[in-house]
Amino acid sequence: MSMKDEGKDDRRPLTKLAQAGRRAEWTGMPGQPGGIVSPPVWRASTILYDDVAHLRRAAGSSTHERLFYGRKGTPTAWSLADALTEMEPGAAGTMLFPSGVAAIACALMAVLKPGDQLLMVDSAYDPTRGFCERMLRPLGIETIYYDPLIGPGIADLLTDRTRAIFMESPGSLTFEVQDVPAICAVARDRGIVTLIDNTWATPLFFPALARGVDISILACTKYIVGHSDVMMGSVSASADWFETIRQSAYLFGQMVSPDDAWLAARGLRTLGVRLKQHQDSALAIARWLVGQPDVARVLHPALSSCPGHDLWARDFSGASGLFSFVLMGGDEAARAALIDGLDHFGIGYSWGGFESLALPVDPARYRTATRWDGEGPVVRLQVGLEDPADLIADLSAGLARFRAARG
Ligand SMILES: *Cc1c(COP(=O)(O)O)cnc(C)c1O
């Protein structure tokens, strides 16, 4: 929904967060441009034209940031899309979707056709695998899963039919960091398109297109919205791919409500300060967990024990607030004893909001190319904006319950 002007932009990311998407024509009225700080909610389905000639002109226009019909958006959504494009150096534009999964599905459908092969990281978000198996496979598109630590070795998996590589780094649940630049270099040599689910880092901590990726996908539901009250996804793409993504989004009838776009844009303004706090608190908790005898391993990309940590240190400028830890022994009931009694962590799916969450996760269920061997059950934490000392005290009591239940 937004096409970025070519030209040099040397503003730093935090400055962009405050300014992005606030074009004068979206924040004012003709003759009085730019007065409103945040682009307001423009609700519309029908757009009225002066006469038939006007209607024909609008229909023939190739610009998409023009009022035409509600499905193509209004300035509220264009502003958010434009802001996300500004946050992703190298992006020509961004399309918005009603959920992260919808964004992933549309991006895959846009780049693949029957007979193609897709390489998918083995530590991908489970619903992404579900789409590959239950939607793409019956259409004649084969998905081959690869080890997240494969790096340039991905070249060995390529065939004449390989059309796309889909990465997620760090991986869902287990947080292995991939060598994205190396994988992209191999892909570029062979004319293969690369996609990444960049929800964990956001462009603030990992500018995916600048690292070589063609298409970057966010579940905006998580950190962009940041308040656990809106579902949304986005796809930002390089100039080579944006038009393809834009056409596919239109063909699938994908759009977001102006109210949701407005809430997501409100969340985006504070992404920098929120991520910084999520990072600091999560790291404090991760380091504390490392010292606990009932914790076998902490899976956090900023810890040197995490597979791919060196790549994280090379390619990322920060770590967000989501990570996992592996318990030392114990069963499902002992893990539940830990989680059930927590006072400050909610039990629920999703993440990226201001509130902490704890979730039992079972990585072995979602692997086919690699094996997951844990010393015990795994807990995933979303560390929110509460005082980390309260969260540590809560987890400490939780580990005592785990110990008692494990026996
Ligand atoms: C939550 C999530 C998604 C999906 O986003 P929804 O908005 O819930 O559809 C995609 N990828 C990752 C890594 C996620 O955690």
The ligand as an ORCA input file, in Angstrom:
! r2SCAN-3c Opt
* xyz 0 1
  C       2.052    -15.343     16.020
  C       2.990    -15.605     14.922
  C       2.558    -15.585     13.601
  C       1.130    -15.433     13.205
  O       0.551    -14.214     13.521
  P      -1.034    -14.099     13.756
  O      -1.274    -12.649     13.696
  O      -1.317    -14.741     15.080
  O      -1.708    -14.830     12.621
  C       3.508    -15.764     12.615
  N       4.796    -15.984     12.911
  C       5.236    -16.016     14.172
  C       6.675    -16.259     14.428
  C       4.346    -15.848     15.223
  O       4.780    -15.944     16.479
*
